[in-house]
């Protein structure tokens, strides 16, 4: 952990964008919070925007696949340096902290953008446009999804494997309160990212350590991944009173990574009241363990 400035993700992290161009798969952490944004002086080093990762292929430096559309999309827009976004936004689920950035994504809300938004197939059978309009339409918001500028397409995905923007993406349903939720395994053929931003393993039982079951879907997504980005919303002492909200403790994420033989774990989806100081403490608690563990920080980049 750096003493000053933005925390370093881990030994895979890049110091600057010029080094990022040498990488294979680039993962930009544009929003790392859960539930609500966290503005203020206590949240500067790790950032206050909600869930959003932007993935770019080797050599391009320009993201074409975005995982979740929290307010971190405002950070993601800066990666395009004035150019339009042409790619796919893949949502893990539809809670506000994962979708609220959609109408504020400046690189996509413009005439020359071309955007596909994919979300989990709904148990109700409703199509993607109808579901998104439930939170983005009058009187809750001035416009609906189809009124965004540019070419926008909305669709659903089922569990299973598919090709998205040159990536192989495996979707699996994971337990989380209040709507169908997917975790994703994303590979460019050389490197693999597992992404489980909201995950409530205690919904399947306490498991042997009390942190929840290490169930087949989670293990499949994380198996031998280069990096596992996982819900770490809770600390162990908070689990008993807050597990019903649908999240995991950081310790579960680390043990899942170890059991799945992932190369590294990034703790993600920080509680909105989790200060920089508290997250520094979390990083210290897992220093030196295996696999490598780091705490997600807005603006950081992983090169896999």
N, C-alpha and C positions, 0 to 999 in steps of 0.2 A: 504494500500500500504506500503510495506516495505521501510524503508529509504535507506537501502543499499542492493545490490545484486539484484537477479531476482525478479520482481514483483509477488506477490501472486495472483493467479487467483481469489479466493474468499473462502468462508468458506467451500466449497466442495473440495478445493485444498489440495494436500498432501505435506507434508514437505519432505518426502523421500520415496524411493522405498519400504522399508520394510512396511510402512503403506499402500502403494498402494496394497500390496498383500491381505489386509483385505477387499478390496472393492469388489463391484459387477462388474460394468462396468467401466473400466479404459479408459480414453481418453487422449492420449498423443498429445500435441501440438508441432508438429515437424517443421512447417513453418506457419507463420501468416501474411506474406506480400502479396500484390497484385502487378500485373503488371511486376515488375522486382525485383530481390534481392536488398538488401540495405546493402552493406558493409560499415564499417567505425565506428569511435568512437562514433558517434551520435546515433547509432542503436544497441548498445551492450545489453542493458537490456531487450528490447522486441524482439530482434533478427531480422535478415535480410533475412531469407529464405522464399520462397514463399509457397503457400498453401499446407498443408499436415497434416492430423490427422491420428493417429494410434490407433485402438480400440482393447482392449483385454478383454476376458471373465474373470469372477470371478475365482480367484485362479491360473490361468495360468501365468499371467504376461507377456505373449508373444502375441503380436498383431497378429490377423489373418485377420482383415479387415482394409484396409487403404483407407481413403477418400482423393482423389486427389493426384497427383504425381508431385507436384512442387519440387523445389530444396530442400525442407524440407525432401525429401526422404533420403538425405544424413544423416540427423539427425536420422531419423527412423531406418536406418541400424544399429545404435549403440545399439538399444534396443534388438537386437538378440544375442549380445555377441559372435559373431563368428558363430552362427548357421544359417542355411538357412531360408529364408522366405518361408512359405507354406501357402498360403491364397489368398485373392482377393484384387485387387486394383480397387476401384469404382470411376470413374471420373465424376465430375459434368458437365464438358464441356471440350473443346479441346483447349482453349487458352494456349499460351506458359507457362504462370505462373502456370498452373495446370498440365502440362504434361512433362515439360523439365527435370524433375528428373528421368524419367523412365530408360534411359540407364545408369544412374549413381547410381542405387540402388544396392549397393554392396551385400546385403543379398539375392538378387534375381538373379543377373547376375552371376550365378555359377551353376555347373553341378547338384547339389543335390537340387536345388530350384524347387518349383512347384507353378506357378503363373497363376491366371486368371485375365485378365484385362477386365473390363466392362465399357462401355461408352454409352451415350444416343443414342438411335436409330436415325439415321440421316434422315433428310427429303429427301436427295438425294437417299436414299436406299443403299448407299455404305456400305460394311461390315466393321467391326472394324479394321481389319488388313490393309485394303486399306486406311482407313482414317488416321491411325497412321503413315503409311508409307509416307504420304504427308509431314510430318515434320521430319521424322526419316528415311532417306535414302539418298544415294549420289545424288546430290553434297552437300546437306545440312548437312549430317551426315554420318560417314564412313560405318555404317551398318544399316540394316532394322530391324523392330521388331522381325521377325522370326529368326534373327541371334543372339539374346541374348542367353546366355547359360542357361541350365536348361530346364524344361518343361513349356512352355508358351502357354496360350490359350487366344484368343481375341474374344469378343462377344459384342453385343449390348443389352440394356435393354429398354423396353417400359415403359411408365407411368403405375403405378400400384404397387401392393405389391408382394414381392417374398422373399424367404429365401436365405440368403447369409452368409456362415460361422457361422451358428447357430443364426444369427440375423434376425429379421423380418425387412425388408427394404421397405418403401413406397417411390416411386419416383413420383414427380410431376414436370411438366414443369413450369419454372418461367421466366419472361421477363429479357433478358440481350442481349446486342448488339453483333452481329457477330457470330451467330451459336446457335444451340439448347442447352439449359441449363436446368439442373434439380437441384432441391433441394431434400434433402433426410430426411426421418424420420427413425431413427434406434433404435430398441428396443431389449433388451435381455429378455423380458418378465417381467422385474421388473423395469427397468429404461429406459428412452427415451431421445435420443439426436435428435434435429432438426438442420440440416446443410444447410444453404443457403449462401454460400460464395460469390456468385456474383448474384446480384438481382437489377433490375432497375424498381422499382414500378412506377416511373413517366412515364414510357412507356405506362401505362394504364390510365394516367391522373394525375392531381396534387393532387387529394384527398382533404379532408376537411382541412388539415393543410399545404398543399403545398409540403409535402414530398413524395407523391405518394399514390396510392390506397392500402388499406389493403384488398387485393383480396382473393378469396376463397382458391387458392392453398397455399398461404403463411400461411393463418390462419389454414388450415388443417394440414400442416406440423408442425406448432408450437404449436398446441392445447395441453395445459397442459403438455408440455414437461418439463423434469427436467432441461434441459439446451437448450437454443437456441443460436447456433453459427451463427452469421449473419454478412453479408457485412456491414462494417462501413467505407468504403473507403473515404467518403466525410464528411466534416463539413458543417453546414447549409449555410454559406457564400460562399461555393464553388459550391453549387448545380446548380445555374443558368447557370454558364459557363461550367460545366463539366458533367452534367447529361447525355449528349448525349453519353458519353463513357460507360454508362451502369451500374452505381453503385448507391448505396443508401447512405443516410446520417445516422450517428450514431443515431440520434433522431428517425428515422423511426424504426430502429431495437428495440429500447427500447419500443416504443409505440406498435409495433407489439407484443412483448413479453407480455406486459400488457394486450392487448386486447385478446390474445390467452390464457391468464392465465398460461404462462410458469413460472416455478419456478425461473429461473435465465437467464440472457442474457450475452453472451460473445461477445464483439465487435471484429471483425476479418477483415482480408484482408486490412491491413493498407496500405495507400499510401506509395510508396517507399521513398518519401522525408519527411515522418512524423517522426520526431525525438523522442527520448526517452522523452525529455522535453515536447514536444507537446502531447504525449500520456499520460504522467503524468497529464497534464492539462485536457485531456479528462476523465481520471479516476476521477479526483476531481469534474468535472462538474456533474457526475452522482452518486456521493457518497451519500448514504442514501436514494436513490429512491427505489421504488418498481416496478417491481421485482429487485432482486439484479443484479447489473451491474458491470462487470469487463472488463478489456482490455486484450485481448489475448497476451500471451508472449511465445515465443519459449522455449521449454524445460519444460513447466509447465504440470502438470497432474491433471485431474479431476477424482475424484472417486464418482460415482453416486450410 
